[in-house]
Amino acid sequence: MTTEETPGKDAGEQSADPDFDTRSPYPETADIATSNDDYATRFRGATGAWMLSMQERGVLKLLAREPHPVQPGAAILDVGGGHGQLAFPLCARGYKVEVIGSAPSCRHRIRALTDAGQCVFRVGNVIELPYPDGAFDAVVAVRMLTHCEAWPQLIKEMCRVSRGPVITDYPTGQSLNAIAPALFAAKKKFERNTRTWRLFRHAEVREGFAAAGYRETGRFAQFFLPMVVHRALRCRPLSAFAEGVCRLLGLSRLWGTPVIVRMDPASPFSPR
């Protein structure tokens, strides 16, 4: 299921400053919009910070998942991670992070990390990753699957370059997001800077990873209530309380979204 939304910043923008050069020769450029300052306003304020903290919590929890935790010091590729939502917390915990983006502008929001030598940034094709097989201990990607038309190829490539887990997220229609198409007009009016996005069935994602030789080994559902509801409430304590109750009742586990999943090689784990 795909929901049409208003696009973010024009992917054709040009600037003398490489950090704002959005030109790209590649077919999938979803990460260009998520790497700009306008998109970051979707997570401004206390409520936005809380939503990102939930995402961070889920990713870190799945990286640490036994019996094969990904320890600090491991090499992690962050696909389309120019938004910095994972690069900053991963670098802070001692992981060796490389971010690949579709255009020079995708470096803009992680410039502090790259300038300090804490993170590597590379421009490349996210569905034909310019790395050899098994180049990284783990691969992560958020805000990508839902916006990528060639998402099966994205999955295949992430699995190819990882010698361990792949962690990604997706919104599911098996949640209150099932009513998203009916509320589209109101959502568009309120959020303004949203984009085309796709709702997944859990089986679709599992099948995509199975085709690449991976299987699901962990899952973290972020919210029971749609994120637009929390943005409209603008009250972090109320949102946190409501979601805490939903998590205790098991509603988040059953019908939460976006879902963060950890996928591991289906064959016995053998670190290289």
C-alpha positions as CSV (number, residue, x, y, z in Angstrom):
1,M,0.0,0.0,0.0
2,T,1.4,3.4,-1.0
3,T,0.3,6.7,0.3
4,E,1.0,9.8,-1.7
5,E,2.2,12.8,0.2
6,T,3.8,16.2,-0.7
7,P,7.5,16.0,-1.5
8,G,10.2,17.5,0.6
9,K,13.0,19.6,-0.7
10,D,13.5,19.5,-4.4
11,A,16.1,16.8,-5.2
12,G,17.3,18.9,-8.1
13,E,18.7,21.8,-6.1
14,Q,22.2,22.9,-6.8
15,S,24.6,24.9,-4.7
16,A,28.3,25.9,-4.6
17,D,28.5,24.3,-1.2
18,P,28.8,20.5,-1.6
19,D,26.7,20.0,1.5
20,F,23.7,21.4,-0.5
21,D,24.4,19.8,-3.8
22,T,21.5,17.4,-4.3
23,R,22.4,16.2,-7.8
24,S,22.5,12.4,-8.1
25,P,22.9,10.0,-11.0
26,Y,21.4,7.1,-9.1
27,P,17.9,5.7,-9.5
28,E,17.0,5.6,-5.8
29,T,17.4,8.9,-3.9
30,A,15.0,8.7,-1.0
31,D,17.7,9.7,1.5
32,I,18.3,13.1,-0.1
33,A,15.0,14.5,1.4
34,T,15.6,12.9,4.8
35,S,19.0,14.4,5.0
36,N,17.9,18.0,4.8
37,D,17.1,20.6,7.5
38,D,13.5,20.8,6.5
39,Y,12.9,17.1,7.2
40,A,14.6,17.4,10.6
41,T,11.8,19.8,11.7
42,R,9.5,16.8,11.8
43,F,11.4,15.8,14.9
44,R,11.9,19.2,16.6
45,G,10.9,19.9,20.2
46,A,10.5,17.6,23.1
47,T,8.0,15.3,21.4
48,G,10.3,14.9,18.3
49,A,13.3,14.1,20.5
50,W,11.2,11.5,22.4
51,M,10.2,9.8,19.1
52,L,13.8,9.6,18.0
53,S,14.8,8.2,21.4
54,M,12.4,5.4,20.8
55,Q,13.9,4.6,17.5
56,E,17.4,4.8,19.0
57,R,16.4,2.5,21.8
58,G,15.0,-0.1,19.4
59,V,18.1,-0.1,17.2
60,L,20.6,-0.3,20.1
61,K,18.5,-3.1,21.7
62,L,18.5,-5.1,18.6
63,L,22.2,-4.6,18.0
64,A,22.9,-5.9,21.5
65,R,20.6,-8.9,21.0
66,E,22.0,-12.2,22.1
67,P,23.4,-14.7,21.2
68,H,25.3,-12.6,18.6
69,P,25.5,-9.0,19.9
70,V,27.3,-6.4,17.7
71,Q,29.8,-4.9,20.1
72,P,31.1,-1.3,20.1
73,G,34.1,-1.1,17.8
74,A,32.3,-3.1,15.1
75,A,32.1,-1.7,11.6
76,I,28.6,-0.6,10.7
77,L,27.2,0.7,7.4
78,D,24.4,3.2,7.8
79,V,22.5,3.2,4.4
80,G,20.9,6.5,3.7
81,G,21.8,7.7,7.1
82,G,22.6,11.4,6.3
83,H,19.7,12.4,8.6
84,G,22.0,11.5,11.5
85,Q,19.4,9.7,13.5
86,L,21.6,6.7,13.9
87,A,25.1,8.0,13.1
88,F,25.3,10.2,16.2
89,P,24.2,7.6,18.8
90,L,26.2,4.8,17.1
91,C,29.4,6.9,17.0
92,A,28.9,8.0,20.6
93,R,28.9,4.3,21.6
94,G,32.1,3.5,19.9
95,Y,31.0,1.9,16.7
96,K,32.9,2.5,13.5
97,V,30.3,4.1,11.3
98,E,30.2,4.7,7.6
99,V,27.2,6.5,6.0
100,I,26.4,6.1,2.4
101,G,24.3,8.8,0.7
102,S,22.9,9.4,-2.7
103,A,24.3,12.9,-3.1
104,P,26.9,15.2,-1.5
105,S,24.1,17.0,0.3
106,C,23.5,13.9,2.4
107,R,26.6,14.7,4.4
108,H,25.2,18.0,5.6
109,R,23.6,17.0,8.9
110,I,26.4,14.6,9.9
111,R,29.2,17.1,9.1
112,A,30.2,17.5,12.7
113,L,31.0,13.7,12.8
114,T,32.8,13.6,9.5
115,D,34.9,16.7,10.3
116,A,35.9,15.2,13.6
117,G,36.9,11.9,12.0
118,Q,34.3,10.0,13.9
119,C,32.3,8.9,10.9
120,V,33.0,8.2,7.2
121,F,30.7,9.5,4.5
122,R,30.6,8.2,0.9
123,V,28.4,9.1,-2.0
124,G,27.1,6.0,-3.8
125,N,24.2,4.0,-5.2
126,V,22.2,2.6,-2.3
127,I,20.8,-0.3,-4.4
128,E,24.2,-1.2,-5.8
129,L,26.4,-0.7,-2.8
130,P,30.0,0.0,-3.7
131,Y,31.4,-2.5,-1.2
132,P,32.6,-6.1,-1.4
133,D,30.5,-9.0,0.1
134,G,30.7,-9.0,3.9
135,A,32.5,-5.7,4.2
136,F,30.7,-4.7,7.5
137,D,29.9,-6.3,10.8
138,A,26.4,-5.0,10.5
139,V,24.2,-2.8,8.3
140,V,21.5,-0.4,9.5
141,A,18.9,1.7,7.7
142,V,16.0,3.7,8.9
143,R,13.6,6.0,6.9
144,M,14.7,4.1,3.8
145,L,12.6,0.9,3.0
146,T,9.3,2.8,3.0
147,H,10.5,5.4,0.5
148,C,12.4,3.1,-1.8
149,E,10.6,1.8,-4.9
150,A,13.3,-0.9,-5.4
151,W,13.1,-2.0,-1.8
152,P,13.7,-5.8,-2.6
153,Q,17.0,-4.8,-4.2
154,L,17.9,-2.5,-1.3
155,I,17.3,-5.5,1.1
156,K,19.5,-7.8,-1.1
157,E,22.3,-5.3,-1.2
158,M,22.3,-4.6,2.6
159,C,22.4,-8.4,3.2
160,R,25.2,-8.8,0.7
161,V,27.6,-6.4,2.3
162,S,26.9,-7.5,5.9
163,R,28.7,-10.4,7.5
164,G,26.3,-10.2,10.4
165,P,22.8,-8.6,11.1
166,V,20.8,-6.1,9.1
167,I,18.6,-3.8,11.0
168,T,15.9,-1.7,9.3
169,D,12.5,-0.2,9.9
170,Y,9.2,0.0,8.1
171,P,5.6,1.2,8.7
172,T,3.0,-1.6,8.7
173,G,-0.6,-1.6,7.6
174,Q,-1.1,-4.2,10.3
175,S,-1.6,-1.4,12.8
176,L,-3.6,1.8,13.2
177,N,-1.8,3.0,10.1
178,A,-4.4,0.9,8.2
179,I,-6.6,4.0,8.3
180,A,-3.8,6.3,7.0
181,P,-5.2,6.6,3.5
182,A,-8.6,7.8,4.9
183,L,-6.8,10.4,7.0
184,F,-4.4,11.5,4.2
185,A,-5.9,14.9,3.6
186,A,-5.7,15.9,7.3
187,K,-2.2,14.5,7.7
188,K,-1.0,16.4,4.6
189,K,-2.4,19.6,5.9
190,F,-0.9,19.2,9.4
191,E,2.6,17.8,8.6
192,R,3.1,19.6,5.2
193,N,6.7,18.2,4.5
194,T,5.8,14.6,4.2
195,R,6.6,12.4,1.2
196,T,5.5,9.2,-0.7
197,W,5.6,6.3,1.6
198,R,4.6,2.6,1.6
199,L,2.9,0.4,4.2
200,F,4.3,-3.1,4.4
201,R,2.9,-6.4,5.6
202,H,5.3,-8.2,8.0
203,A,5.3,-11.2,5.6
204,E,6.5,-9.0,2.7
205,V,9.5,-7.9,4.6
206,R,10.3,-11.4,5.9
207,E,10.0,-12.8,2.3
208,G,12.3,-10.0,1.0
209,F,15.0,-11.0,3.5
210,A,14.5,-14.7,3.0
211,A,15.3,-14.3,-0.7
212,A,18.6,-12.8,0.4
213,G,19.3,-15.7,2.9
214,Y,18.3,-13.9,6.0
215,R,15.6,-14.5,8.7
216,E,14.0,-12.4,11.4
217,T,15.6,-12.7,14.9
218,G,14.2,-9.7,16.7
219,R,11.6,-7.0,16.5
220,F,10.8,-3.7,18.2
221,A,7.6,-1.9,17.5
222,Q,7.9,1.8,18.3
223,F,4.4,3.2,18.7
224,F,0.9,2.0,19.0
225,L,-0.6,5.4,18.2
226,P,0.3,6.9,14.8
227,M,3.2,9.3,14.9
228,V,1.0,12.1,13.6
229,V,-1.1,11.8,16.7
230,H,2.0,12.5,18.9
231,R,3.0,15.4,16.7
232,A,-0.5,16.9,17.1
233,L,-0.5,16.4,20.9
234,R,2.8,18.2,21.3
235,C,3.0,16.8,24.8
236,R,5.9,14.5,25.5
237,P,4.7,13.4,29.0
238,L,1.3,12.5,27.6
239,S,2.6,10.7,24.6
240,A,5.1,8.7,26.7
241,F,2.4,7.8,29.2
242,A,0.0,6.7,26.5
243,E,2.6,4.6,24.8
244,G,3.8,3.1,28.0
245,V,0.3,1.9,28.8
246,C,0.0,0.4,25.3
247,R,3.3,-1.4,25.7
248,L,2.3,-2.8,29.0
249,L,-1.0,-4.1,27.6
250,G,0.9,-5.7,24.7
251,L,-0.8,-3.5,22.1
252,S,2.5,-2.2,20.7
253,R,3.9,-5.6,20.2
254,L,0.9,-6.8,18.3
255,W,0.0,-3.6,16.3
256,G,2.8,-1.2,16.8
257,T,4.5,0.8,14.0
258,P,7.0,1.7,12.6
259,V,8.6,-1.7,13.2
260,I,12.3,-2.1,13.6
261,V,13.6,-5.6,12.8
262,R,16.8,-7.5,13.1
263,M,17.6,-10.0,10.4
264,D,20.5,-12.5,10.6
265,P,21.9,-14.9,8.1
266,A,19.7,-18.0,8.0
267,S,22.8,-20.2,8.0
268,P,24.7,-20.7,11.2
269,F,26.3,-17.5,12.4
270,S,30.0,-17.4,11.6
271,P,31.8,-14.1,12.2
272,R,34.6,-13.3,9.8
